[in-house]
Amino acid sequence: MAVLPILTYPDPRLKQESEPVSEIDDALRAFVRDLEETMHAGPGGVGIAAPQVGRLLRVAIVDCSRSRKPVSNHGRMVLINPEITRWEGVAVGREGCLSVPDYTGNVIRAEAVRVEALNEHGEPVAYDCEGFEARAVQHELDHLDGLLFLDRLVSRRHDLFRRKVHKKPGER
């Protein structure tokens, strides 16, 4: 397994639409393991999508189980060729992104979604997600369509925030 380099804004590859996965094989499963390791190596990452590491495939991973936010969740979800088939409600929430490391922003998302996909074994899966997990799923699926949270800000003027950098004791 390997930690892959993460593309950061304004890399133009982040704005490209991903291609559906046509074959789920050992090579794809190895890529999923690398993608997951990359997600866990980042600061507080609860999701990652293939385009963030330069692979334009419809593959995303969401795992909110390590989040400090109170959340009911499904744990590790590998989503291959995912589609949101139902959504309910609307909520504004703060989002960050491994590909936009210096900023966070307020984004409007559905409060609940149903996502259908294939897992890394090619089996169909469906998850009904709410709250923070629903937000994370929508955020990662946006990457597959070449969208960043920056594209969904409520207002660029009032809803984009520079991320606070906390210094370790003794640092200047």
N, C-alpha and C positions, 0 to 999 in steps of 0.2 A: 504494500500500500504506500501511497505517496501523498504528500500535501502539494496540491497544484497551485500555480500562481493565479491570483485573482485579478481579473481585469478591473480597472477603475475608470470612472467617468472622467473625461469624455471619450473614452475609447469607442470608436464607431461600431465595433462588433457588438456592443451592448444594445445597439438600436436595431439589430437585424432580427428578423423573424426566424424561429427555429423550425427544422424539418421533423416530421414524425419519424419515430423509430420504426424501422421495418423488420428488424430481426433482434430478438432477445437471445443473446448467446453469452459464452464465458467472457468474451472481451467486453461486452456491455456491463456484465456483472462486476468485472474488475474496475471498470470506470466508475460505477456506482460506489464501490468501496472507497476509491480515491476521492470521489466527490464528498462522501460522508466524512472522511478523515479531514478534508479541507475545511468543511463546515465547522467541525469540532475544534479545529486549530484556531479559528477566528475568535474575536472577542464577543462572546454572548450570542453567537449565531444560532438561530433556530431554524434556518432554512437556507438552501442554496439551489441554484438552477445551473444546468450545464452551460448556458451561454456566459455565465460569470467566469468560467475558466476557459472560454474560447471554443467550446464545442457547441455547435448550433443544432442541438438535438432537443426534442421535447421530453426532457428528463428533469425532475426536481425532487428534492428531499425536504421534508418538513418534520421536525421533531421538537415539540414544545415541552417535553418532559423535564428538561433541565432549566426551564425558564423560572425566574423568580416571581413572575406574575401569577396570581391565582388563576388557574386555568384547568378546565377539564379537557383532556386531550387523548388522542389515540396513540401517543408515543411516536415511534419511528414510522413515517410513511414514505415509501418510495413510490413516486408517481411518474409513470411512463405514459406518454400520450394522454395527459390528463385533460378533462373537460369539467367545467362547472355546469351542473345540470339544474341546479336550483339555488336561489338566493332569496334572503328575507332581510328586511330592515335596513337601516342606514345608521352608521356611526362614524364620527370623526375620531381619529386616534393618531398618536405619534409613531412614526416609523423611522427606522434606520436601515442601512444596507451595507454589506461587505464591500460592494462596488462603489459606494459613495461614503467613504469612511469619515469624512470631516463634517457631515451634516446630518440632521434629522429633520423631519417635517410632518405637518398635520395633513392627513389624507382621509378622504371619505371612502369607506368600504361598506360592503354588506355585513350585517351582524352575524348572519348564519349562511352557510353554503353547503351544498352537497357536491363533492368532487368524485368523479368516476375515472378510473385509470387502469393500467396494468401494473403489477408489481414486478420485481426483478426476475421472477420466475415465469412471467408471461400470464399470470392468473389475473382475472378481473377483480378489482377491489372497488369499494365505494365507502366514503366516509362522510358522515354528517358532522360538520364542524361549526363551532360557535365561538364568539368572542375573539380572544387573541389568536387562537389556532386558526379560525376562519380568516382573520386578517393576514396571518403568515402564509396561508395557502394562496390567497389572492395575490399577495406580493410576489411570491415565487412564480406563479403562473404568468404574471405580467412579464417577467423576464423572458419567457418563452415567446412572447409576442413583440419583443423589442421595446418594452416599456420599463421605465424606472419610476420609483416613487416620486421623483422630481416632476414627472409628466402628469401626476395626479394631485399635486399640491392644491389645497383649497385656495391659497393666495401666495404667489412667490414673494410678495412684499412682506406679508405678516406671518406666514406659516412655514418658513424655512429658518432653521436655527443651526448655528455653528455648534458642533459637538464639543462638550466640555472635556478638556484633557486634565485628568487628575495626576498630579505629580506625586512621585513616591517620596517618602521622607528623605531629606538630604539632597533632593534634586532642586535645581534652580530653574 
